[in-house]
Amino acid sequence: MAQESVTVTTPIGAEEQTQEQVQTRVTRRGRIEKWLFLLPALLFQTFWGWYPLIVAFLLSFTDARPRGPISWRGIESYQRMFNDPLTWQAFQVTFTYAILSIVLTFMIPIFVAILLMEMPRKHMRWMMLLWFLPLSGIASTILWRYLYNAQYGLFQYIATNILGMEPQPFLNSSDQVIFWLIFPGLLLFGPGLIYMAGLQGIPQSYYEAAEVEGASFWRKIWTITLPRLRPIIAMTLTFAIIGTLQIFDWPQIMTGGQPGGASRTVVMYMYSLLSNLRYADGTALAIMLFAVIFGITIIYRTIFREDPDA
Amino acid sequence: MSIIDEKGLIAMQQNTVSRREFLKVVGASSAGVVAAAAGLPVMAASSSAAPRAQAAEIVLQTASWPYTPLPETEPEGGYSAYEQALMIWLEDNPNVRIETVEVGIWDTSALLTAIAGGTAPAYFSSGVIGSWNVAGLQAAYAQGLVADITEQYEAFGFEEKFSALARAGSAYYKLGDRVFGVLNEIAPGNGIYYRRDLLEEAGLPEPTVDWTWDDVREYARALTTEDRKGLVMQNWGLGWQLGAEGLGDNNLFSRIPDPASGWNWKWDYTSFPEVYERTVARYRAMAYEDESILQDVTFNDGSVAQSFYNGEAAMMTNPSQFYTRVTEPWPYAMAENMGRPMEEVVGFMTHPRGVSGHLNPAARVVIPPTGLNPDLTTAEKEAALSLYNFMEMEDGFDLQRRLLYEETGDLKQAFSIFPFPRAKDTIDGVEGTAADAWGQDFIDVLNFQAEVISQMPEAGLFFPAEENLGPTGDAWADAQSTLSYERGEVDAMAVLAQAEETRNQQAAGFVSSTPDDVFVEAAVAFYAAHDAYWQKVAPEFHENVFTPWYDSVIKPALGM
């Protein structure tokens, strides 16, 4: 609707301005303020995010090294990595790890959080305390190595002496190693705390209205809880996808990629290449991984809409 | 404990005698704390004519290794042996300051980043960026990641000061005629530690240098009880057994010269199938039938040592250098914990031979060289190496060890981390030798590793360094772990064929930086050296195994 031009009263001695002029000035100032607020984050992202990425991309076409001159080599590194069987094995391991990890340590906490919310507050706090185990990285490595040891570990004792099973290989099996590497994540409750915060934000009146309509527990979950959690799930799933596809620390420390390369992820192979002074090849592999993660994220964000009312 | 009493300190403060001179008198008298006064006879200066640090101020930044700065104030118990030695050197070099910097020098990516960014400390262990092997180290040198110290090496006379064993491992710190490192310690070679007391209980004789892996299997079986395994090994344990036969990874029969290809090398993991199958079968029998091996995919040197220390295994595979470490979890500390002399409890033998007498190259000397920051100026390099020379080759080393001995009365403390990199294997002011400290039998094994096994031709001394290291060892590691850990039936030759194919497929993507004619010349010399070596040390192996292979595989490949 067009605004009528109105003369605005200004302090004595000040220049008279129209409302439009004032609005324009406010809008322009607002835009400048917005950009000023965004500037630090933009600069950070540019210098610590985009700039290294662009440099890495360029380096992947050279015979990169830490010191001394480098020369252009074109797609030599990419050809080498494409033709390397271990590259594809690493991608396969990485995807397996990511899918299993997301199913077990991402999806399950959603339902655990929902069930926890049904408990009395006092019980809920105790359950959260038990679920959330703040284990330090190095200490947990030592602990889990002991637990998984195929000859004297606690899990082996439970398997053979209590459950009466045959001795289990745990991390020594190429079929089971990924599962056992992910298993500790189940105990750490993952993003469950974030879900619980989101669940507490859902108005109770929605559930009361549904109960009046005769909705069952699972119907309420499906029609109210999950749609309301959708923005949080979308955000945390994005981070989970990116994070699991770049997994490195835990399998590197626990198994070093063994047995048989069954736990060697892409980032672990990249580390191996860099340790062997093959910087360009490692960088090319990093760019390949980036392209895969970027593509998956774009597809996922296109398909999975966050707006619960959409 | 300080050997400097009040009178001595006053004398030094009055500059009537230097700290170095005072300590030389103490050392010569082999006494503990000695009252000193002005007028002490002036001892001869250090015999070294090595250059000292330049006059301009120099700051040596270290990441707490191998040298740390002096504490700002004297610690409660007095200065340590190291600090007292350092004080002498700093007194002689007043323009040099040592500072600590925070750099992860034991992390490959952190150290590479520091070197690239010009923030590396003065000293680091080059093995961290060189994958702890000759090829990796030489590639690091070729890429300029470590300072060239050839001039300083000659000026300080390190070639003459280094022991024969240190010189036998020169491929680790030299590239051609250029020098890129010095030595803070050397590892004579890998081998097997055993509980001497448990062998005696089981009625087993002490092993000899001629023992084989079949012998080890018998020992392991006899030493296994309900609470203890016979042998604990790292996750690459199968590699020890294959290496004894010259097989696997980059061993003698597994990496073949191929000048017709771009990379000049190809891998062969399928020749000698009967030897591969027998060796793999023996390892798996030890693990799953005898159940005499403590093994796990997570096990490394430290895990193995801890298991041996805890009494979970009667034998362990580990480098010989840990025999002379006086800290946990090594045998010295284990024996101390048990309240028994180490000689009664632990013995060490070099790696077993192959069936026909082949010696395991893993028992060759290994040197983790100390490299210098490539950005150091000439003056800084001289200062850094002057400090090294004093602390590791000359008076400073003797002083530290003498003070340790005087403090503890333990000859093992004085001769810890033996053999020394320096040729002089005694300590001024300490009566006794390394054999007195660690036992003649251990010294005999070290001598065998040094004089026999370490003379095995090293490829790094024949072939020019490759700037690009080529395929990683991951494909071999995968095959090795599959053969070791997969339960049930395993088709060993299929696994090995897969590893061979992968490695050769990877190699097809590389071009060697060495011209073909140079490579062939080097290869001819390398294998001729092997021919002479095996004829001398393992005649049966030379005649029955090496020569037929040399004639049918190597000579045709090199156009001989």
Interface residues (C-beta under 8 A of the other chain):
Chain A: D63 R65 P66 R67 G68 Q79 R80 N83 D84 P85 L86 R145 Y148 N149 A150 Q151 Y152 P169 L171 N172 S173 S174 V177 M254 T255 G256 G257 Q258 P259 G260 G261 R264 Y269 Y271 S272 L273 L274 S275 N276 L277 R278
Chain B: T108 S109 L112 T113 I115 A116 I129 S131 G136 A139 A140 Q143 G144 L145 K229 N235 L294 Q295 D296 V297 T298 S303 E312 P374 E467 N468 L469 T472 D474 A475 A477 D478 A479 S481 T482 S484 Y485 E486 R487 T502 Q505 Q506 A508 G509 F510
